[in-house]
Amino acid sequence: MSSNSNDLVRQHTHDIELGVSDVLQRHITRHVVPAKPVSQRRLDFEHKRPRILREMMAEATGVFFYVFPGIASVASFTLATTNPVAAEIGVPIFGSLFQIGWAFAIGIAFAIITCAPVSGGHFNPAITICFAIWEGFPWKKVPHYIFSQIFGAFMAGMMLMACYWPEIQAAKAIDISQHGTTVYNGGVASILCVFPNADQTNQGYLFFMEFFVDSYIGIVIWACLDRANPFVSPQSVPFTIGIAYAVMVWGFAGNTISTNLARDLGTRIVAAIFFGKEAFTASNSYSWISILVNIPATIFATGYYEFLIRDSLQKIQQGHAEHKEGEEGLHRHISRVTGVDVANQAWDSNRGAMNSAEGVREKQF
């Protein structure tokens, strides 16, 4: 029996372990559906869509993809105390800070993979502002992006409330009966947005912690976006940024961190709708720290990278940027740094090459 016949026999008898790669490859090849041709009607429709609308929807969707799995993980962990199943199999199975960190990390990766090709994948008002400061992102688009990011987080919060409504109502009743409020760290309102621990009454300390954590994440993000960085490929960027966020969650979420204006403000509005204005006023109005600190922290982090770490010459040499004054400006810079007139050196090299070629021709003839 031929090899092809043996393969067919193995397929019919489900005994394919000897030729798995070959069989599966042929199977996939036989069942590939050709791509549907793109119609002119489709192209016309896509061309008529406003560019800014696509970018806004991508930013809102990306933030939703990042926030929703994160707060859903927080919900499963927090609401385990009101789940009757937890009494039988144990509360820890419903989650931990480790699980929550990974939920946010993978959510960030999915957000970048899904939406960054359209909008650039900011998903954070502080990053949008930093792009405007350092990378020439149009300032006129900044308000549109920030609004979309907050809206995406708001929709994530609303969707979570819809998914967990019975459990949240049960937990709310317990919180009110035992604590008189739902707005505290560990309370049902903290599923949506963060609140400091009961012993964290020093807002200077909370400011410092938030500033440091957000700066750490900001530097990693800016390093990942540095096109001259040889250690980060485009494929690894979503997961690298996500893990940087997760690391800070694992280290500091127990001490209260926010990290993102949109992620906090959007869900905090939802918390205020369902649990009252205490969502903004609790803990001596801590909310201003969780909402606003990440902007100056991220500006500081990206400035730190731009002034102390960035190598723009390497970026130019790799073809990812060009000198503002063109080749002449680049030659002048290299001449000042090396003490060598690059233009004259290039001319001398060309002239030497021509003289050598002329000498070869003379010998030939």
C-alpha positions in Angstrom: 0.0 0.0 0.0 1.4 3.4 -0.9 2.2 6.2 1.6 -0.9 8.1 0.6 -3.1 5.1 1.1 -1.7 4.6 4.5 -2.5 8.2 5.4 -6.0 7.7 4.2 -6.4 4.5 6.3 -5.1 6.3 9.4 -7.6 9.1 8.9 -10.6 6.7 8.6 -9.6 4.7 11.6 -8.7 7.8 13.6 -5.2 6.3 14.0 -3.3 9.4 13.0 -0.6 9.7 15.6 2.1 8.6 13.1 1.3 11.3 10.6 -0.4 14.0 12.6 1.4 17.0 11.0 0.8 15.7 7.5 -2.8 14.8 8.0 -3.8 18.0 9.7 -2.0 20.1 7.2 -3.8 18.5 4.4 -7.1 18.7 6.3 -6.6 22.5 6.8 -5.6 23.0 3.2 -8.7 21.2 1.9 -11.0 23.2 4.0 -9.7 26.7 3.6 -12.4 29.1 2.5 -11.2 31.7 0.1 -11.5 35.3 1.3 -14.6 37.1 0.1 -13.8 39.8 -2.4 -14.1 43.4 -1.1 -16.9 45.2 -2.8 -16.8 48.8 -3.9 -19.8 49.5 -1.7 -17.8 48.3 1.3 -14.8 50.5 0.3 -17.1 53.5 -0.1 -18.7 52.9 3.3 -15.4 52.7 5.0 -14.0 55.7 3.2 -17.0 57.8 4.4 -16.5 57.0 8.1 -14.9 60.0 9.9 -11.4 59.1 10.9 -11.8 60.7 14.4 -14.9 58.5 15.0 -13.0 55.3 14.3 -10.2 56.4 16.6 -12.6 57.3 19.4 -14.4 54.0 19.1 -11.1 52.1 19.1 -10.0 53.9 22.3 -13.3 53.3 24.0 -13.3 49.7 23.0 -9.7 49.2 24.0 -10.3 50.6 27.5 -13.3 48.4 27.8 -11.3 45.3 26.9 -8.7 46.3 29.5 -10.9 47.3 32.3 -13.8 44.8 32.0 -11.7 41.6 32.7 -9.8 43.4 35.5 -12.8 44.5 37.5 -14.6 41.2 36.7 -11.7 39.5 38.4 -12.0 41.8 41.3 -15.7 41.1 41.5 -15.3 37.3 41.6 -12.8 37.8 44.4 -14.8 40.3 46.4 -18.2 38.7 46.0 -17.0 35.2 47.0 -17.8 36.1 50.6 -21.5 36.3 49.7 -21.5 33.2 47.5 -22.9 30.1 49.2 -20.6 27.9 47.1 -17.6 29.5 48.8 -18.6 27.9 52.1 -18.2 24.5 50.5 -15.1 24.8 48.3 -13.3 27.8 49.9 -13.1 31.5 49.1 -9.5 31.5 47.7 -10.6 29.6 44.6 -12.5 32.7 43.5 -9.4 34.7 43.0 -6.4 36.6 44.5 -4.3 39.6 43.7 -2.3 37.3 41.5 -5.3 36.5 39.4 -6.4 40.1 39.3 -3.0 41.2 38.1 -3.1 38.7 35.2 -6.7 39.7 34.3 -5.6 43.3 33.9 -2.4 42.3 32.1 -4.1 40.1 29.5 -6.9 42.6 29.1 -4.3 45.3 28.2 -2.7 42.9 25.8 -6.0 42.2 24.1 -6.8 45.9 24.0 -3.6 46.7 22.2 -3.9 43.8 19.8 -7.5 44.6 19.0 -7.6 48.4 18.8 -4.1 49.8 18.6 -3.9 49.5 14.8 -6.7 52.0 14.5 -6.1 54.6 17.2 -2.5 54.0 18.3 -3.5 52.2 21.5 -3.2 55.0 24.1 -6.0 53.7 26.5 -4.8 56.2 29.1 -5.3 60.0 29.2 -1.8 60.4 30.5 -0.3 58.5 27.6 -2.3 60.6 25.2 -1.0 63.8 26.7 2.6 62.5 26.6 2.2 61.6 23.0 1.1 65.2 22.4 4.1 66.6 24.3 6.9 64.3 23.0 5.7 62.7 19.7 3.7 65.4 17.9 0.3 63.9 18.5 -2.3 66.5 17.5 -3.5 68.5 20.6 -6.9 68.9 19.0 -7.5 65.2 19.2 -6.5 64.9 22.9 -10.0 65.8 24.3 -11.6 63.3 21.9 -9.3 60.5 23.1 -9.7 61.3 26.8 -13.5 61.4 26.5 -13.5 58.1 24.7 -11.2 56.4 27.2 -13.4 57.5 30.1 -16.5 56.4 28.3 -14.9 52.9 27.7 -14.2 52.5 31.4 -17.7 53.7 32.2 -19.3 51.1 29.9 -17.1 48.4 31.4 -18.4 49.4 34.9 -22.0 49.4 33.7 -21.6 46.0 32.0 -20.1 44.5 35.2 -23.1 45.8 37.2 -25.4 44.1 34.8 -23.6 40.8 34.9 -23.2 40.7 38.7 -26.4 42.5 39.8 -27.9 39.8 42.1 -24.6 39.2 43.8 -23.8 42.9 44.1 -27.2 43.6 45.7 -26.6 40.8 48.3 -23.2 42.1 49.1 -24.5 45.7 49.3 -27.1 44.6 52.0 -24.3 42.9 54.0 -22.0 45.9 53.8 -24.7 48.3 54.9 -25.8 46.1 57.8 -22.2 45.5 59.0 -20.4 48.7 58.1 -23.1 51.3 57.3 -21.6 51.9 53.9 -20.4 50.1 50.7 -17.7 52.6 50.0 -14.5 51.3 51.6 -11.6 49.0 50.5 -13.1 45.6 50.4 -16.7 46.9 50.1 -18.8 46.2 47.1 -18.1 49.7 45.7 -14.4 48.9 45.6 -15.1 46.4 42.8 -15.4 49.3 40.5 -12.8 51.8 41.8 -10.2 51.8 44.5 -10.4 53.2 48.1 -7.5 53.4 50.6 -7.2 51.0 53.6 -8.7 52.2 56.9 -5.2 53.0 58.3 -4.1 55.0 55.2 -5.1 58.4 56.3 -1.9 60.2 55.2 -2.7 61.5 51.7 0.9 62.5 51.1 1.8 58.8 51.5 -0.9 57.8 49.1 0.2 60.5 46.6 3.8 59.3 46.8 2.9 55.6 46.2 0.6 56.4 43.3 3.2 58.7 41.7 5.9 56.1 41.9 3.8 53.2 40.6 2.5 55.3 37.7 6.1 56.5 36.9 7.3 52.9 36.8 4.7 51.8 34.4 5.2 55.0 32.3 8.9 54.3 31.8 8.3 50.7 30.7 5.6 51.9 28.3 7.9 54.5 26.8 10.8 52.0 26.5 8.5 49.6 24.7 7.4 52.4 22.3 11.1 53.4 21.6 11.6 52.1 18.0 15.3 52.0 18.6 15.0 49.5 21.4 16.4 46.2 20.2 14.9 44.1 23.0 11.2 44.7 22.2 9.5 43.4 19.1 6.1 44.7 18.0 4.6 41.3 18.9 5.9 41.4 22.5 4.8 45.0 23.3 1.2 44.2 24.3 2.3 41.6 26.8 5.3 43.5 28.1 3.2 46.5 28.9 0.5 44.3 30.4 3.0 42.5 32.6 4.4 45.8 33.8 0.9 46.7 35.0 0.4 43.3 36.6 3.7 43.6 38.5 2.6 46.8 40.1 -0.8 45.3 40.9 0.9 42.3 42.6 3.1 44.7 44.6 0.9 47.5 45.5 -2.8 46.8 44.9 -3.2 45.7 48.5 -2.0 49.2 49.4 -4.3 51.0 47.0 -3.3 52.1 43.5 -5.2 53.4 40.5 -2.7 53.9 37.6 -5.1 55.3 35.0 -7.4 58.4 35.1 -9.9 56.8 32.6 -9.9 53.4 34.3 -10.7 55.1 37.7 -12.9 58.0 36.7 -15.1 56.0 34.3 -15.8 53.3 36.9 -16.0 55.7 39.8 -18.9 57.5 38.0 -20.7 54.1 37.9 -20.0 53.6 41.6 -21.4 57.1 42.3 -24.6 56.2 40.4 -25.2 53.0 42.3 -23.6 53.6 45.7 -23.8 57.4 46.1 -21.5 60.4 46.0 -19.3 58.9 48.7 -17.5 57.3 45.8 -15.9 60.7 45.3 -15.9 62.1 48.8 -14.8 59.1 50.9 -11.5 59.0 52.7 -11.0 62.8 52.7 -11.8 62.9 49.0 -9.0 60.4 48.1 -10.5 60.2 44.6 -8.5 63.2 43.4 -5.3 61.2 43.9 -6.5 58.1 42.1 -7.9 60.2 39.2 -5.3 62.9 38.6 -1.9 61.8 39.9 -1.1 59.5 37.0 -0.9 62.5 34.6 2.0 64.3 36.3 3.6 60.9 37.1 3.5 59.7 33.5 4.8 63.1 32.2 7.6 62.8 34.7 8.4 59.2 33.6 8.4 60.0 29.9 10.4 63.1 30.5 12.9 61.1 32.4 13.2 58.7 29.5 13.4 61.4 26.9 16.1 63.5 28.7 18.2 60.7 30.3 17.7 57.5 28.3 16.6 58.2 24.8 19.2 57.9 22.0 17.8 59.8 19.1 20.9 59.3 16.9 20.3 55.6 17.1 16.7 56.1 16.2 17.8 58.1 13.2 20.4 55.6 12.1 17.8 52.8 12.2 15.5 54.8 9.9 12.8 55.5 12.5 13.3 59.2 12.5 15.1 62.0 10.6 17.0 65.1 11.6 14.8 68.2 11.6 17.2 69.9 9.2 17.7 66.9 6.9 20.9 65.2 6.0 22.9 68.4 6.2 21.8 68.9 9.8 22.8 65.3 10.6 26.2 65.8 9.0 26.8 69.0 11.0 25.9 67.2 14.2 28.2 64.3 13.5 31.0 66.7 12.5 30.7 68.5 15.9 30.6 65.3 17.8 33.5 63.5 16.1 35.5 66.5 15.0 35.4 65.2 11.4 33.8 67.0 8.5 31.5 64.2 7.3 30.6 65.9 4.1 34.2 66.5 3.1 35.2 63.1 4.2 32.5 61.6 2.0 33.7 63.8 -0.9 37.3 62.7 -0.3 36.2 59.0 -0.3 34.2 59.4 -3.5 37.1 61.3 -5.1 39.5 58.6 -4.0 37.3 55.9 -5.4 37.1 57.7 -8.7 40.9 58.1 -8.9 41.3 54.4 -8.2 38.8 53.5 -10.9 40.6 55.8 -13.3 43.9 54.1 -12.5 42.4 50.7 -13.1 41.1 51.8 -16.5 44.5 53.1 -17.5 46.1 49.8 -16.7 43.5 47.9 -18.6 44.0 50.0 -21.8 
